[in-house]
Amino acid sequence: MMGFSADANVMYEEASQVANDAVGTIRTVASYCAEEKVMEIYRNKCEGPVKMGIKQGLISGTGFGLSLALLFFAYATTFYAAARLVESGKTTFEDVFRVSRQLSKRFI
């Protein structure tokens, strides 16, 4: 994430330089009717970081979603196993939640 941020900053600085040059020489830009050309150059410079941001967001979001999914699948598996143990009479409902509470205190 930090590496992406540094790359995006460099790319946005390039786009900002185009805008600064255009504003600094606004009379020249206006006299040649080059406003649209300057805007096109600026849009092209901003296009790279936007695409990288979307790609990085999708990758990060997918990774985060999968990590949470694995966590909840582990919870589901644990509760399923506990339910089977309670059903077979090898433990009680109270014991399952006592263990669950102790584990949550230890890891949180």
DSSP file (Angstrom, degrees, kcal/mol; ACC not computed):
  #  RESIDUE AA STRUCTURE BP1 BP2  ACC     N-H-->O    O-->H-N    N-H-->O    O-->H-N    TCO  KAPPA ALPHA  PHI   PSI    X-CA   Y-CA   Z-CA
    1    1 A M     >        0   0    0      0, 0.0     4,-1.9     0, 0.0     5,-0.1   0.000 360.0 360.0 360.0 -41.8    0.0    0.0    0.0
    2    2 A M  H  >  +     0   0    0      1,-0.2     4,-1.9     2,-0.2     5,-0.2   0.889 360.0  53.0 -68.2 -37.6    2.8    2.4    0.9
    3    3 A G  H  > S+     0   0    0      1,-0.2     4,-2.0     2,-0.2    -1,-0.2   0.895 108.7  50.4 -63.5 -39.3    4.6    1.7   -2.4
    4    4 A F  H  > S+     0   0    0      1,-0.2     4,-2.7     2,-0.2    -1,-0.2   0.907 107.4  54.2 -63.5 -40.8    1.5    2.4   -4.4
    5    5 A S  H  X S+     0   0    0     -4,-1.9     4,-2.1     1,-0.2    -2,-0.2   0.896 108.3  48.4 -62.1 -41.6    1.1    5.7   -2.5
    6    6 A A  H  X S+     0   0    0     -4,-1.9     4,-1.9     2,-0.2    -1,-0.2   0.917 112.4  48.6 -65.8 -43.1    4.6    6.8   -3.4
    7    7 A D  H  X S+     0   0    0     -4,-2.0     4,-2.1     1,-0.2    -2,-0.2   0.910 111.5  49.5 -62.5 -42.7    4.1    5.9   -7.1
    8    8 A A  H  X S+     0   0    0     -4,-2.7     4,-2.8     1,-0.2     5,-0.2   0.888 107.6  54.7 -65.0 -39.1    0.8    7.7   -7.3
    9    9 A N  H  X S+     0   0    0     -4,-2.1     4,-2.0    -5,-0.2    -1,-0.2   0.911 108.2  48.8 -61.4 -42.0    2.3   10.8   -5.7
   10   10 A V  H  X S+     0   0    0     -4,-1.9     4,-1.7     2,-0.2    -1,-0.2   0.922 113.2  47.3 -63.5 -43.5    5.0   11.0   -8.4
   11   11 A M  H  X S+     0   0    0     -4,-2.1     4,-1.8     1,-0.2    -2,-0.2   0.904 112.6  48.3 -66.3 -40.8    2.4   10.6  -11.1
   12   12 A Y  H  X S+     0   0    0     -4,-2.8     4,-2.6     1,-0.2    -1,-0.2   0.826 106.8  57.5 -69.3 -29.9    0.1   13.2   -9.7
   13   13 A E  H  X S+     0   0    0     -4,-2.0     4,-2.2    -5,-0.2    -1,-0.2   0.891 105.1  51.3 -64.9 -38.1    3.1   15.6   -9.3
   14   14 A E  H  X S+     0   0    0     -4,-1.7     4,-1.6     2,-0.2    -2,-0.2   0.923 112.0  46.1 -63.2 -43.6    3.7   15.2  -13.1
   15   15 A A  H  X S+     0   0    0     -4,-1.8     4,-1.9    30,-0.2    -2,-0.2   0.893 111.4  52.4 -65.5 -38.9    0.0   16.1  -13.7
   16   16 A S  H  X S+     0   0    0     -4,-2.6     4,-2.8     1,-0.2    -1,-0.2   0.862 105.0  55.8 -65.3 -35.6    0.2   19.0  -11.3
   17   17 A Q  H  X S+     0   0    0     -4,-2.2     4,-2.6     2,-0.2    -1,-0.2   0.897 105.7  51.3 -63.7 -39.9    3.3   20.3  -13.1
   18   18 A V  H  X S+     0   0    0     -4,-1.6     4,-2.2     2,-0.2    -2,-0.2   0.929 112.3  46.4 -61.1 -45.4    1.3   20.4  -16.4
   19   19 A A  H  X S+     0   0    0     -4,-1.9     4,-2.5     2,-0.2     5,-0.2   0.909 112.2  50.2 -65.2 -42.0   -1.5   22.3  -14.7
   20   20 A N  H  X S+     0   0    0     -4,-2.8     4,-2.6     1,-0.2    -2,-0.2   0.913 111.0  48.9 -62.8 -42.5    1.0   24.7  -13.0
   21   21 A D  H  X S+     0   0    0     -4,-2.6     4,-1.6     1,-0.2    -1,-0.2   0.907 111.8  49.6 -63.0 -40.7    2.8   25.4  -16.3
   22   22 A A  H  < S+     0   0    0     -4,-2.2     7,-0.3     2,-0.2    -2,-0.2   0.908 113.3  45.3 -66.1 -41.9   -0.6   26.0  -18.0
   23   23 A V  H >< S+     0   0    0     -4,-2.5     3,-1.3     1,-0.2    -1,-0.2   0.896 111.4  53.5 -68.6 -39.5   -1.7   28.4  -15.3
   24   24 A G  H 3< S+     0   0    0     -4,-2.6    -1,-0.2     1,-0.3    -2,-0.2   0.820 119.5  33.6 -64.4 -30.6    1.6   30.2  -15.3
   25   25 A T  T 3X S+     0   0    0     -4,-1.6     4,-2.5    -5,-0.2     3,-0.3  -0.232  76.9 139.0-116.8  42.9    1.5   30.8  -19.0
   26   26 A I  H <> S+     0   0    0     -3,-1.3     4,-2.7     1,-0.2     5,-0.2   0.837  70.0  54.3 -60.8 -35.2   -2.3   31.2  -19.3
   27   27 A R  H  > S+     0   0    0      2,-0.2     4,-2.4     1,-0.2    -1,-0.2   0.909 110.4  45.8 -66.5 -40.6   -2.0   34.1  -21.8
   28   28 A T  H  > S+     0   0    0     -3,-0.3     4,-1.7     2,-0.2    -2,-0.2   0.930 113.8  49.0 -66.9 -44.1    0.1   32.0  -24.1
   29   29 A V  H  <>S+     0   0    0     -4,-2.5     5,-2.7    -7,-0.3     6,-0.3   0.923 114.5  45.8 -60.3 -44.5   -2.2   29.0  -23.8
   30   30 A A  H ><5S+     0   0    0     -4,-2.7     3,-1.1    -5,-0.2    -1,-0.2   0.881 108.6  55.3 -67.9 -37.7   -5.2   31.2  -24.5
   31   31 A S  H 3<5S+     0   0    0     -4,-2.4    -1,-0.2     1,-0.3    -2,-0.2   0.830 113.3  41.6 -68.2 -29.2   -3.6   33.0  -27.4
   32   32 A Y  T 3<5S-     0   0    0     -4,-1.7    -1,-0.3    -5,-0.1    -2,-0.2   0.375 109.1-124.5 -93.7   4.2   -2.9   29.7  -29.2
   33   33 A C  T < 5 +     0   0    0     -3,-1.1     3,-0.3    -4,-0.2    -3,-0.2   0.903  64.5 142.5  53.7  44.4   -6.4   28.3  -28.2
   34   34 A A     >< +     0   0    0     -5,-2.7     4,-2.5     1,-0.2     5,-0.2   0.148  24.1 111.1-102.1  18.2   -4.6   25.4  -26.5
   35   35 A E  H  > S+     0   0    0     -6,-0.3     4,-2.5     1,-0.2    -1,-0.2   0.926  80.7  46.8 -59.4 -45.8   -6.9   25.0  -23.5
   36   36 A E  H  > S+     0   0    0     -3,-0.3     4,-2.3     1,-0.2    -1,-0.2   0.877 111.0  52.5 -64.6 -37.4   -8.3   21.7  -24.8
   37   37 A K  H  > S+     0   0    0      2,-0.2     4,-2.3     1,-0.2    -1,-0.2   0.920 110.5  47.7 -64.6 -43.7   -4.8   20.4  -25.5
   38   38 A V  H  X S+     0   0    0     -4,-2.5     4,-2.5     1,-0.2    -2,-0.2   0.913 112.0  50.0 -63.5 -42.6   -3.6   21.2  -22.0
   39   39 A M  H  X S+     0   0    0     -4,-2.5     4,-2.7    -5,-0.2    -1,-0.2   0.888 109.8  51.1 -63.8 -37.9   -6.7   19.6  -20.5
   40   40 A E  H  X S+     0   0    0     -4,-2.3     4,-2.4     2,-0.2    -2,-0.2   0.911 110.2  48.5 -65.4 -42.7   -6.1   16.4  -22.6
   41   41 A I  H  X S+     0   0    0     -4,-2.3     4,-2.1     2,-0.2    -2,-0.2   0.921 112.4  49.4 -62.4 -43.6   -2.5   16.3  -21.4
   42   42 A Y  H  X S+     0   0    0     -4,-2.5     4,-1.8     2,-0.2    -2,-0.2   0.920 110.8  49.4 -61.9 -44.9   -3.6   16.7  -17.8
   43   43 A R  H  X S+     0   0    0     -4,-2.7     4,-1.2     1,-0.2    -1,-0.2   0.909 110.3  51.0 -61.3 -41.8   -6.2   14.0  -18.2
   44   44 A N  H  X S+     0   0    0     -4,-2.4     4,-0.7     1,-0.2    -1,-0.2   0.884 109.2  50.6 -64.0 -37.9   -3.7   11.6  -19.7
   45   45 A K  H  < S+     0   0    0     -4,-2.1    -1,-0.2     1,-0.2   -30,-0.2   0.834 113.2  46.2 -68.7 -31.5   -1.3   12.2  -16.8
   46   46 A C  H  X S+     0   0    0     -4,-1.8     4,-1.5     1,-0.2    -1,-0.2   0.645  96.1  76.3 -83.5 -15.6   -4.0   11.5  -14.3
   47   47 A E  H  X S+     0   0    0     -4,-1.2     4,-2.3    -3,-0.2     5,-0.2   0.885  89.3  55.3 -65.5 -40.4   -5.2    8.4  -16.0
   48   48 A G  H  X S+     0   0    0     -4,-0.7     4,-2.6     1,-0.2     5,-0.2   0.948 108.5  44.9 -60.5 -53.0   -2.3    6.2  -14.8
   49   49 A P  H  > S+     0   0    0      0, 0.0     4,-2.4     0, 0.0    -1,-0.2   0.860 112.1  53.5 -62.9 -33.0   -2.8    6.8  -11.1
   50   50 A V  H  X S+     0   0    0     -4,-1.5     4,-2.3     2,-0.2    -2,-0.2   0.937 110.9  45.6 -66.0 -45.4   -6.5    6.3  -11.3
   51   51 A K  H  X S+     0   0    0     -4,-2.3     4,-2.3     1,-0.2    -1,-0.2   0.909 114.0  49.0 -63.8 -40.9   -6.1    2.9  -13.1
   52   52 A M  H  X S+     0   0    0     -4,-2.6     4,-2.9    -5,-0.2    -1,-0.2   0.890 110.0  52.5 -65.1 -37.7   -3.5    1.9  -10.6
   53   53 A G  H  X S+     0   0    0     -4,-2.4     4,-2.4    -5,-0.2    -2,-0.2   0.898 109.9  47.5 -64.4 -41.5   -5.8    2.9   -7.7
   54   54 A I  H  X S+     0   0    0     -4,-2.3     4,-2.3     2,-0.2    -2,-0.2   0.930 114.2  46.9 -64.6 -45.1   -8.7    0.9   -9.0
   55   55 A K  H  X S+     0   0    0     -4,-2.3     4,-2.3     1,-0.2    -2,-0.2   0.935 114.2  46.9 -62.7 -46.7   -6.5   -2.2   -9.5
   56   56 A Q  H  X S+     0   0    0     -4,-2.9     4,-2.9     1,-0.2     5,-0.2   0.884 111.3  52.6 -63.5 -38.7   -4.9   -1.8   -6.0
   57   57 A G  H  X S+     0   0    0     -4,-2.4     4,-2.7    -5,-0.2     5,-0.2   0.903 109.8  47.8 -63.6 -41.5   -8.3   -1.3   -4.5
   58   58 A L  H  X S+     0   0    0     -4,-2.3     4,-2.3     2,-0.2    -2,-0.2   0.916 114.3  46.2 -65.3 -42.6   -9.6   -4.5   -6.0
   59   59 A I  H  X S+     0   0    0     -4,-2.3     4,-2.4     2,-0.2    -2,-0.2   0.943 116.1  44.6 -66.0 -46.8   -6.6   -6.5   -5.0
   60   60 A S  H  X S+     0   0    0     -4,-2.9     4,-2.6     1,-0.2     5,-0.2   0.918 114.5  49.1 -63.8 -43.7   -6.7   -5.1   -1.4
   61   61 A G  H  X S+     0   0    0     -4,-2.7     4,-2.6    -5,-0.2    -1,-0.2   0.892 111.4  49.1 -63.6 -40.5  -10.4   -5.5   -1.1
   62   62 A T  H  X S+     0   0    0     -4,-2.3     4,-2.6    -5,-0.2    -1,-0.2   0.927 112.5  47.7 -65.3 -44.5  -10.3   -9.1   -2.3
   63   63 A G  H  X S+     0   0    0     -4,-2.4     4,-2.2     2,-0.2    -2,-0.2   0.919 113.7  47.0 -62.2 -43.7   -7.5  -10.0    0.1
   64   64 A F  H  X S+     0   0    0     -4,-2.6     4,-2.2     2,-0.2    -2,-0.2   0.915 112.7  49.7 -64.6 -43.1   -9.3   -8.4    3.0
   65   65 A G  H  X S+     0   0    0     -4,-2.6     4,-2.4    -5,-0.2    -2,-0.2   0.903 111.1  48.9 -62.8 -41.7  -12.6  -10.1    2.1
   66   66 A L  H  X S+     0   0    0     -4,-2.6     4,-2.6     2,-0.2    -1,-0.2   0.893 109.3  52.2 -66.4 -38.8  -10.9  -13.5    1.8
   67   67 A S  H  X S+     0   0    0     -4,-2.2     4,-1.8     1,-0.2    -2,-0.2   0.917 112.6  45.0 -64.7 -41.0   -9.1  -13.1    5.1
   68   68 A L  H  X S+     0   0    0     -4,-2.2     4,-2.4     2,-0.2    -2,-0.2   0.893 111.3  53.6 -67.4 -38.3  -12.4  -12.3    6.8
   69   69 A A  H  X S+     0   0    0     -4,-2.4     4,-2.4     1,-0.2    -2,-0.2   0.918 108.1  49.8 -61.9 -42.8  -14.1  -15.1    5.1
   70   70 A L  H  X S+     0   0    0     -4,-2.6     4,-2.1     1,-0.2    -1,-0.2   0.894 109.5  52.2 -63.2 -38.6  -11.5  -17.6    6.3
   71   71 A L  H  X S+     0   0    0     -4,-1.8     4,-2.1     1,-0.2    -2,-0.2   0.937 112.5  43.9 -61.7 -46.6  -12.0  -16.3    9.8
   72   72 A F  H  X S+     0   0    0     -4,-2.4     4,-2.6     1,-0.2    -2,-0.2   0.824 110.2  55.4 -72.1 -29.9  -15.7  -16.8    9.7
   73   73 A F  H  X S+     0   0    0     -4,-2.4     4,-2.5     2,-0.2    -1,-0.2   0.889 107.7  50.6 -65.4 -37.6  -15.4  -20.2    8.1
   74   74 A A  H  X S+     0   0    0     -4,-2.1     4,-2.4     2,-0.2    -2,-0.2   0.924 111.1  48.3 -64.6 -43.4  -13.1  -21.2   11.0
   75   75 A Y  H  X S+     0   0    0     -4,-2.1     4,-2.7     2,-0.2     5,-0.2   0.933 112.1  49.3 -59.4 -45.7  -15.8  -19.9   13.5
   76   76 A A  H  X S+     0   0    0     -4,-2.6     4,-2.2     1,-0.2    -2,-0.2   0.906 111.2  48.7 -62.0 -42.5  -18.5  -21.8   11.6
   77   77 A T  H  X S+     0   0    0     -4,-2.5     4,-2.5     2,-0.2    -1,-0.2   0.905 111.7  50.0 -64.2 -41.4  -16.4  -25.0   11.6
   78   78 A T  H  X S+     0   0    0     -4,-2.4     4,-2.5     1,-0.2    -2,-0.2   0.929 112.6  45.8 -63.5 -45.9  -15.7  -24.7   15.3
   79   79 A F  H  X S+     0   0    0     -4,-2.7     4,-2.4     2,-0.2    -1,-0.2   0.850 111.6  52.9 -68.1 -32.4  -19.4  -24.1   16.2
   80   80 A Y  H  X S+     0   0    0     -4,-2.2     4,-2.2    -5,-0.2    -2,-0.2   0.940 111.0  46.3 -65.2 -45.8  -20.4  -27.0   13.9
   81   81 A A  H  X S+     0   0    0     -4,-2.5     4,-2.1     1,-0.2    -2,-0.2   0.912 113.1  49.9 -63.5 -40.8  -18.0  -29.3   15.7
   82   82 A A  H  X S+     0   0    0     -4,-2.5     4,-2.5     1,-0.2    -1,-0.2   0.904 109.0  52.1 -63.7 -40.4  -19.2  -28.1   19.1
   83   83 A A  H  X S+     0   0    0     -4,-2.4     4,-2.6     1,-0.2    -1,-0.2   0.896 108.9  50.2 -62.8 -39.7  -22.8  -28.7   18.1
   84   84 A R  H  X S+     0   0    0     -4,-2.2     4,-2.0     2,-0.2    -1,-0.2   0.892 110.7  49.7 -65.5 -38.3  -22.0  -32.2   17.1
   85   85 A L  H  X>S+     0   0    0     -4,-2.1     5,-1.9     2,-0.2     6,-0.9   0.900 112.5  47.0 -66.9 -39.5  -20.3  -32.8   20.5
   86   86 A V  H ><5S+     0   0    0     -4,-2.5     3,-1.0     1,-0.2    -2,-0.2   0.919 111.4  52.2 -65.7 -42.4  -23.2  -31.4   22.4
   87   87 A E  H 3<5S+     0   0    0     -4,-2.6    -2,-0.2     1,-0.3    -1,-0.2   0.871 109.7  48.1 -61.7 -38.3  -25.6  -33.5   20.3
   88   88 A S  H 3<5S-     0   0    0     -4,-2.0    -1,-0.3    -5,-0.2    -2,-0.2   0.551 114.7-117.4 -82.6  -5.1  -23.7  -36.7   21.0
   89   89 A G  T <<5S+     0   0    0     -3,-1.0    -3,-0.2    -4,-0.5    -2,-0.1   0.596  80.3 122.1  85.2  10.8  -23.6  -35.9   24.7
   90   90 A K  S   <S+     0   0    0     -5,-1.9     2,-0.3    -6,-0.2    -4,-0.2   0.673  82.1   7.3 -81.4 -16.6  -19.8  -35.6   25.0
   91   91 A T  S    S-     0   0    0     -6,-0.9     2,-0.3    -9,-0.1    -2,-0.2  -0.933  78.2-110.7-150.9 173.1  -20.0  -32.0   26.3
   92   92 A T     >  -     0   0    0     -2,-0.3     4,-1.8     1,-0.1     5,-0.1  -0.727  25.4-116.1-110.2 162.1  -22.6  -29.5   27.4
   93   93 A F  H  > S+     0   0    0     -2,-0.3     4,-1.8     1,-0.2     5,-0.2   0.881 116.5  53.2 -59.6 -40.6  -23.8  -26.3   25.8
   94   94 A E  H  > S+     0   0    0      1,-0.2     4,-2.0     2,-0.2    -1,-0.2   0.890 106.4  52.1 -65.3 -40.2  -22.5  -24.3   28.8
   95   95 A D  H  > S+     0   0    0      1,-0.2     4,-2.3     2,-0.2     5,-0.2   0.880 106.2  54.8 -64.5 -37.7  -19.0  -25.8   28.5
   96   96 A V  H  X S+     0   0    0     -4,-1.8     4,-2.2     1,-0.2    -1,-0.2   0.935 112.6  41.4 -62.0 -45.7  -18.9  -24.9   24.8
   97   97 A F  H  X S+     0   0    0     -4,-1.8     4,-2.3     2,-0.2    -1,-0.2   0.780 110.3  57.6 -76.6 -24.8  -19.6  -21.3   25.5
   98   98 A R  H  X S+     0   0    0     -4,-2.0     4,-2.1     2,-0.2    -1,-0.2   0.931 111.1  43.4 -66.1 -44.4  -17.3  -21.2   28.5
   99   99 A V  H  X S+     0   0    0     -4,-2.3     4,-2.6     2,-0.2     5,-0.2   0.910 113.1  52.6 -64.5 -42.9  -14.4  -22.4   26.3
  100  100 A S  H  X S+     0   0    0     -4,-2.2     4,-2.2    -5,-0.2    -2,-0.2   0.909 110.1  47.7 -60.9 -42.4  -15.5  -19.9   23.6
  101  101 A R  H  X S+     0   0    0     -4,-2.3     4,-1.9     2,-0.2    -1,-0.2   0.902 111.4  50.4 -66.3 -41.1  -15.5  -17.0   26.1
  102  102 A Q  H  X S+     0   0    0     -4,-2.1     4,-1.7     1,-0.2    -2,-0.2   0.899 111.5  48.3 -65.2 -40.1  -12.1  -18.0   27.5
  103  103 A L  H  X S+     0   0    0     -4,-2.6     4,-2.2     1,-0.2     5,-0.2   0.899 110.1  51.3 -67.0 -39.3  -10.6  -18.2   24.0
  104  104 A S  H  X S+     0   0    0     -4,-2.2     4,-1.4     1,-0.2    -1,-0.2   0.864 109.6  50.3 -67.6 -33.6  -12.0  -14.8   23.0
  105  105 A K  H  < S+     0   0    0     -4,-1.9    -1,-0.2     1,-0.2    -2,-0.2   0.871 112.0  48.9 -68.1 -36.0  -10.5  -13.2   26.1
  106  106 A R  H  < S+     0   0    0     -4,-1.7    -2,-0.2     1,-0.2    -1,-0.2   0.884 119.5  34.5 -72.6 -38.8   -7.1  -14.7   25.3
  107  107 A F  H  <        0   0    0     -4,-2.2    -1,-0.2     1,-0.2    -2,-0.2   0.579 360.0 360.0 -96.9 -11.0   -7.0  -13.7   21.7
  108  108 A I     <        0   0    0     -4,-1.4    -1,-0.2    -5,-0.2    -2,-0.1   0.448 360.0 360.0-105.9 360.0   -8.7  -10.3   21.8
